[in-house]
């Protein structure tokens, strides 16, 4: 699942949670957050919260 998120973000400035879930074809929030946690632990992504949505981009 982390690889699916990685591929969804590749070549893009950043995407929202909703955009990533759609592009990566992740079915549940649980899948999204598990994969995101892995990528964060490995210092592969950066997350920004604007108060409404999360924006995630590759480092």
WOMO-V837153 format. One line per field, one symbol per residue. phi: phi as a letter, one per 20 degrees, with the letter a starting at -180 (. if undefined). psi: psi as a letter, one per 20 degrees, with the letter a starting at -180 (. if undefined). burial: I if it has 24 or more other ideal C-beta (glycine too) atoms within 12 Angstrom, else O. Layout:
phi: ???
psi: ???
burial: ???
This chain:
phi: .ffffgffegmdfrcegfffgffeleecfggfffffgffffeldccdcdendceddbfe
psi: hhhggghhhpjqhqqrgggggghilphqhggghggggghghjlhrpppojhgqqppqq.
burial: IIOIIIOIIOOOOOIIIOOIIOOIOIOOOOOIOOIIOOIOOOOOIOIOOOOOOIOIIIO
